[in-house]
């Protein structure tokens, strides 16, 4: 199979390219605007990699690139600006598609295209979002086997890693500017105001050595299909940051009209200070509450990683491997967390030393 990576010499793209060469029997076409960077990466990857310049602002350039591929992985950013430029051409050229970025086909335009052509496409195939949507599904499956009933499922996200400018721009819109706090109740989204987000904030200590965060309710878009399928009484998601200084800067950005570039600089500076004080890394934690034999039961799972930029890339590599092997729950276009089986993904992730742990209130151990 020929796999094309757009944005291949970026921080995420380079790790994805290296991971695919090592894990799959495939040929790579690595794409980007800078020919010299492409050639340098191509030499590092070996004979199974071919460099092909591509400009995502040039439709003809994208067409030439995609026509040579069976699977296109878009690692270019920021997703908030690129939106559907790559997926539009990839689908027209009959390519399967993977994107770790933050973009959603909200009006189902491409969902129908992928279904009609028998193609498979995965969005949000990274860390947050990505693993942050798949881990709750994994927990739900385990909880169903251990509990008589489940009343709630809550997800906690925390990451103080320093990301690239483009990644921070995506985070700016996903977690700061376009905030839609709320929760799912019996399968339906209950939208709340910004006041609810502030009043609903609380201190949460992530498992492992990631530390304490002030977390606040956020949009739980990744959990939408899980909520509809399970119709649990309550499903919610909280995202957090550690320091008061960072919280104040986020509020400053959210409520005052400042440019995106200025906002990204403020966010980046805040995360640099956080990482120096507390160390880098992040965690996704999920807690299921229910009943067993008439008594309250709690089960939680978590994934911790110091290098979450690397983990984003590896999640994309594993997703590509499952797609190539056709270990997918369904075809068409959808969120990564809805497209792959949690057991298959987390088992493959263990090969990279990333373990999904579970806790029942007594002791943490690898999830089986």
Secondary structure in CASP SS format (residue, H / E / C, confidence):
PFRMAT SS
TARGET T0000
AUTHOR 0000-0000-0000
METHOD secondary structure of the structure
MODEL  1
X C 1.00
X E 1.00
X E 1.00
X E 1.00
X E 1.00
X E 1.00
X C 1.00
X C 1.00
X C 1.00
X C 1.00
X H 1.00
X H 1.00
X H 1.00
X H 1.00
X H 1.00
X H 1.00
X H 1.00
X H 1.00
X H 1.00
X H 1.00
X H 1.00
X H 1.00
X H 1.00
X C 1.00
X C 1.00
X C 1.00
X E 1.00
X E 1.00
X E 1.00
X E 1.00
X E 1.00
X E 1.00
X C 1.00
X C 1.00
X H 1.00
X H 1.00
X H 1.00
X H 1.00
X H 1.00
X H 1.00
X H 1.00
X H 1.00
X H 1.00
X H 1.00
X H 1.00
X C 1.00
X C 1.00
X C 1.00
X E 1.00
X E 1.00
X E 1.00
X E 1.00
X E 1.00
X C 1.00
X C 1.00
X C 1.00
X C 1.00
X C 1.00
X H 1.00
X H 1.00
X H 1.00
X H 1.00
X H 1.00
X H 1.00
X H 1.00
X H 1.00
X H 1.00
X C 1.00
X C 1.00
X C 1.00
X E 1.00
X E 1.00
X E 1.00
X E 1.00
X C 1.00
X C 1.00
X C 1.00
X C 1.00
X H 1.00
X H 1.00
X H 1.00
X H 1.00
X C 1.00
X C 1.00
X H 1.00
X H 1.00
X H 1.00
X H 1.00
X H 1.00
X H 1.00
X H 1.00
X H 1.00
X C 1.00
X C 1.00
X C 1.00
X E 1.00
X E 1.00
X E 1.00
X E 1.00
X C 1.00
X C 1.00
X C 1.00
X C 1.00
X C 1.00
X C 1.00
X C 1.00
X C 1.00
X C 1.00
X H 1.00
X H 1.00
X H 1.00
X H 1.00
X H 1.00
X H 1.00
X H 1.00
X H 1.00
X H 1.00
X C 1.00
X C 1.00
X E 1.00
X E 1.00
X E 1.00
X E 1.00
X C 1.00
X C 1.00
X E 1.00
X C 1.00
X C 1.00
X C 1.00
X E 1.00
X H 1.00
X H 1.00
X H 1.00
X H 1.00
X H 1.00
X H 1.00
X H 1.00
X H 1.00
X H 1.00
X H 1.00
X H 1.00
X H 1.00
X H 1.00
X H 1.00
X H 1.00
X H 1.00
X C 1.00
X C 1.00
X E 1.00
X E 1.00
X E 1.00
X E 1.00
X E 1.00
X E 1.00
X E 1.00
X E 1.00
X E 1.00
X E 1.00
X E 1.00
X C 1.00
X C 1.00
X C 1.00
X C 1.00
X C 1.00
X H 1.00
X H 1.00
X H 1.00
X H 1.00
X H 1.00
X H 1.00
X H 1.00
X H 1.00
X H 1.00
X H 1.00
X H 1.00
X H 1.00
X H 1.00
X C 1.00
X C 1.00
X C 1.00
X C 1.00
X E 1.00
X E 1.00
X E 1.00
X E 1.00
X C 1.00
X C 1.00
X E 1.00
X E 1.00
X E 1.00
X E 1.00
X C 1.00
X C 1.00
X H 1.00
X H 1.00
X H 1.00
X H 1.00
X H 1.00
X H 1.00
X C 1.00
X C 1.00
X E 1.00
X E 1.00
X E 1.00
X E 1.00
X E 1.00
X C 1.00
X C 1.00
X C 1.00
X C 1.00
X E 1.00
X E 1.00
X E 1.00
X E 1.00
X E 1.00
X E 1.00
X E 1.00
X C 1.00
X C 1.00
X C 1.00
X H 1.00
X H 1.00
X H 1.00
X H 1.00
X H 1.00
X H 1.00
X H 1.00
X H 1.00
X H 1.00
X H 1.00
X C 1.00
X C 1.00
X C 1.00
X E 1.00
X E 1.00
X E 1.00
X E 1.00
X E 1.00
X E 1.00
X E 1.00
X E 1.00
X C 1.00
X C 1.00
X H 1.00
X H 1.00
X H 1.00
X H 1.00
X H 1.00
X H 1.00
X H 1.00
X H 1.00
X H 1.00
X H 1.00
X H 1.00
X H 1.00
X C 1.00
X C 1.00
X C 1.00
X C 1.00
X H 1.00
X H 1.00
X H 1.00
X H 1.00
X H 1.00
X H 1.00
X H 1.00
X H 1.00
X H 1.00
X H 1.00
X H 1.00
X H 1.00
X H 1.00
X H 1.00
X H 1.00
X H 1.00
X H 1.00
X H 1.00
X H 1.00
X C 1.00
X C 1.00
X C 1.00
X E 1.00
X E 1.00
X E 1.00
X E 1.00
X E 1.00
X E 1.00
X E 1.00
X E 1.00
X E 1.00
X E 1.00
X E 1.00
X C 1.00
X C 1.00
X E 1.00
X E 1.00
X E 1.00
X E 1.00
X E 1.00
X E 1.00
X E 1.00
X E 1.00
X E 1.00
X E 1.00
X E 1.00
X C 1.00
X C 1.00
X H 1.00
X H 1.00
X H 1.00
X H 1.00
X H 1.00
X H 1.00
X H 1.00
X H 1.00
X H 1.00
X H 1.00
X H 1.00
X H 1.00
X H 1.00
X H 1.00
X H 1.00
X H 1.00
X H 1.00
X C 1.00
X C 1.00
X C 1.00
X C 1.00
X C 1.00
X C 1.00
X C 1.00
X E 1.00
X E 1.00
X E 1.00
X E 1.00
X H 1.00
X H 1.00
X H 1.00
X H 1.00
X C 1.00
X C 1.00
X H 1.00
X H 1.00
X H 1.00
X H 1.00
X H 1.00
X H 1.00
X H 1.00
X H 1.00
X H 1.00
X H 1.00
X H 1.00
X C 1.00
X C 1.00
X C 1.00
X C 1.00
X E 1.00
X E 1.00
X E 1.00
X C 1.00
X C 1.00
X C 1.00
X C 1.00
X E 1.00
X E 1.00
X E 1.00
X C 1.00
X C 1.00
END
